[in-house]
Amino acid sequence: MARPRSHIAPPDTAGAYHCVQRCVRRAFLCGVDRHTGQSFEHRKHWIESRIRLIGECFAVAIDAYAVMSNHLHLVLRIDPGAAATWHDDEVAARWVRLFPPREDCEAAVEHKCLRLRSDPERIDLLRRRLGSLSWLMRCLVEPIARRANREDGCKGRFWEGRYKCQALCDERALLAAMAYVDLNPIRAGMADTLEGSTHTSIAERITAASTDPTRLSQPLGPIIGNLRPSLSLTTADYLQILDWTGRQLAPGKRGRITGNAPAILEVIDHGAARWAARVGAFGSGWHRAAGSAQDLIALAERLGQRWMKGLRLASKLG
């Protein structure tokens, strides 16, 4: 049974989540429609630009994203408490970036900001929205849907009505979700290497590291957003883990563990086999949440359930 998003992602509470939004009516985000031959590759720029905008405007850190042919993935951390510290001017400026005035000029932008700042109740409402996961997803997908419908010359839904949301209860779950998302094109057979995994955050990380190699030794931070890094490894560690994981979870190699696993996996997950299983489980093993057995039991109790999918897997992985 579907549950309100507020049960999985309580309002006014910081948390980490893996969100998936899918298209309907065989609609395409990007790529080529094999039935008609029409290319939608240009839409990647719409989506990646919109992801960057919401990452800059909301109280969020986007740790990973992947834009596929008919769906998109986000791994993010949202913190309503950070938005609560913003000055009224900053709240107004961020909101107007998301919803600019019809007149594309500086005077119109300043007028709208001034009008918002003169209404304290409205500013308080917008401050809460800028720390809301539901509003973040709404501000991400609605403009894309309207633009795609105009291009397709049709009306109606472009996205499924509900986005899928998984709570990521600990650092291992967050890191595994990031790996799962960054490896999407490889698992789908759309790319053979990390460098070729276009439309993903890992491609962006690799490009940034090739431009500035010092990034490799820096803590692994969000790809977009200004929340503090929460992961205790470097960018080089993550790239090494991802490269190895992709070789295990590629089509035809599921579950295969080789002897050249990165040593840091022993620290992160007490072994390569557990790590590969943890990442692979995002396809079907985890449901409403990913994390330790204690975390899943606590969430099940909060939802009024006796059981939660993934609990047996969490107990096995430890």
N, C-alpha and C positions, 0 to 999 in steps of 0.2 A: 504494500500500500504506500502511495506517495505521501510524503510528509512535508509540511511547510518548511521553507528554507530556514526560517528562524529557529527550528528545532536543531538543525545541524550547525548552523552558523548564528548563534545568538546575537541579537543587536547589542551594540555598545560594548562588545567583548572582543578583544584582540584574538586572532587565530590565524592558522595557516590552512590553505584549502587548495584542492585540485578541482578545477572547474572545466566542464566540457559543454560546448554549445554546438548543436547539430542543425543542419539545414533540413527543410522539408521539400516535397515535390521534386526530388532529384535535382535540387538547385546546387550550383557550384560556387564555392568561394574563389578558387583559382584552379589552374590546370586546364585540361582539354576534355570536353565532353566527347566520349568515344562514339556516341550515337549520332551526334550532329556535326562533329568536327569543329565546333565553335570553341575558341580559346577564351578563357577567363583569367589568364595569367596576370593581367594588369591589376586585378582586384587585390593582389597581395600587397600592393602599395597602400590601398585604402585601409586594410586591416592592420598592417604593421604600424602605420601612422596613427591609427586610432588607439592601438594598444599603448604606444608611446605617450599619447596625449593623456589617457586616463592614468597612466603611471606617474605622470608629472603633476596631475591635478588632485588625485585622491591620496588619502593617507595610507599608501600601499607600497609594498615592495614586490615587484614582479620578478620572480626567480627563474622562471622558464616559460616559454610559450612555443607552440607549434601550430602553423596554419596548414591544414590539410585540404583535400579537394572538396569535402563537404562537411567539415567540422573544424573546430579549433579547440586547443587546450591552453589552459593557463594554470600555472602554479604560483601562488601568491601568498603574501602575508599582509593582513590588513589590521590597522591599529586605530580605532576610533579615538583613543586617548591622545594620539598625536594631533588629530584634527582639532581636538578641544583646546589645544594650546595656541592655535592660530589666531592672529589678530583679525578683526572684522575686515580690514582692507585686503588681507591675503585671501580670506574666504571669498569675498566678492570677486577678486581678480581671477581666482581659480575657476569659479563657477562661470564667469563670463567667457573664459577660454573654452569651456565645454559647450556653452550655449551663447554664441556671439550674437550681437544684434544683426538685423537684416542689412543695415547700412554698413558696408565694409570700410569704416574709417575710424581713426583714433578718437574723434570727438564723440561718435556714437558709443564706442566702448566705454569711454570715461563717463558718459552720461548714465549708462546702464549700471556701472559700478557705483556711481554716486547714489542712484535710486535705491540700489540694494542696501548700501551702507546706512541709508536713512531709515531703514525698517529693521530694528533689532530683532524682532520675532522672526522675520524672514531669514536673517543672517544666521540665527540659531538653528533654524530648520535646515538651511543649506550646509551648515557645519556638520550636523548629524548625517546628512546624506553623503558628504564627502568622506565619511568613515564607515559607509555601509556597503557591504558586499553586493546586496541586491541592486542598489543604485549604480554601483560600478559596472555590473554586467549589463544593466539597462543602457547606460551611457555608451557602452562599447558596441552593443549589437544593433540597437535601433537605427542609428544613422546608416550603418552598413545595409540594413534591410531596405530602408527607403531608397537608398542610392541604387542598389541592385534591382529593385522593382522598377525604378524609372528606366534603367538600362534595358531590362527585359521586357518592358512595356506591359506590365501586368500589375495586379493588386493581390492582396492577401498575405498570408504568412510566408516569410522567408526562412525563419528559424522555428525550431520546435518551441512550444510554449514554455517549457521548463528546462532550465539548464541543469546538468548533473553536477552535484557538489559533494566532494569527499573531504571530511576533516582530516588533517594531517597532524597527528597527536604528538609527535616527537621529531627530533632532528633526523633520525634514520628514515622515518616515513617521508619527511620533506625532501631529503636528498634522493630517495628512491623514486618519488614522484617526478622530480626534476629529470632524472635519468630516463624514466619511462617516456616523458614528453619529448625530450631532446632526441630520443632514438626513434620516434614515430616514423619518420620517412624511411629509415633503414629497415624497420620491421615490416613496413608496408611494401618493401621492394622498390621504393622510389629513389633510393640513394644507396651507394655502396660504401661511402666514407662519411665521416663527420663533416668534412669540408663541403661535401656535396649535399648535406641535409639543409637545403634552402628553406626559407620561411620558418626558421627555428631560432631560438635564442642561442643555441650552441654555435650556429654559423656566425652570429653576431659576436660572440665571445672570441671565437678563433680569429675573426677579422681584427678585433681590437687588440688581441695579443700579438698578432703579426705586425701591427703598426707600432705597438709599444710593448716589447718583451718583458718589461718590469712588471706588467700586470700578472704574469704567471706566478710570481712569488707572493702576490698580495692575497689577503683573505678573500674567499669566494663571496662576493657581494651580489646584490640584486642586479639584474640586467637593466632594469628601469625602476626608478623610485629612490627615495632618500631615507628609508628606514635602515637602521644599522644592520650589518651582516649578522646572521644568526648561526652560521655554519663554521665548524672548527676545522676547516681545511683550506688549502690554497686553490687557486684556479688551475695550476698545473696538476695537483692531485685529482681534481674533478675531471679534467680532460683525460688523464690516464685511466681513471675508473670507467669513464664513459666509453673510451675506445675498447677496453677489455669487455665491458658488458655488452656492447653492440655485437661483438663476435660470438657471444654465447646465445643471444636472443634473436639473431638474424634467422630468416626463414630456413628451415632444414637443420638448424643447430640448437633448437630449444633445449635447455637444460644441460647442455654439454659444458663441463667444467674442465679447463685445461690447467696445466701446472704453472703457467706464467701470470697468474693473477697478481695485481698490485698488492704490495705488502700492507698498504693502508687499509685494505678491506678487513684485515684481522683486527684492526683497531675499531673500525666503524661498525662491523657486523659480525665479529668473531668467526670470519671465514668467508671464502668466495661463494661456496654453495648456498649459504643462507642469503647472501646479498643477491645473487642471481634469482633465487626464488622470490625474494621480497619485491624486486623490480618487476619480474614477470607477472606477479599476482595482481598488478594494477589492471591487467586485461580482464580478469574475471574473479580473482580471489578476494580482493577487497570490495566493499560495497559502500556503506555510508561513511566509513572512516578507515584509516590505516594507522597502525601504531602497535603498542604493546597490548597484551591481553588485559591488563588492568585498565588501560585507557578505554578499550572497547567495552569492557564490563560497565565502567562508569557511564559511558554514553548510552548504553542500552538501558541502564536504570533511569537515566534522565528522560529517555524517550518512553519509559513505561514498558519496555520489552524484556522478555526473559532471555532472549538470544539475539545475536547479531552475526550476520555473515562475515566471515573473516576471523572469528574468534578462535576457531580451531587452528587456523593457519598461524595466527599471532602466538598462540601457545607453543606451537611447534618451532617457530623461528626464535622465540625467546626475546 
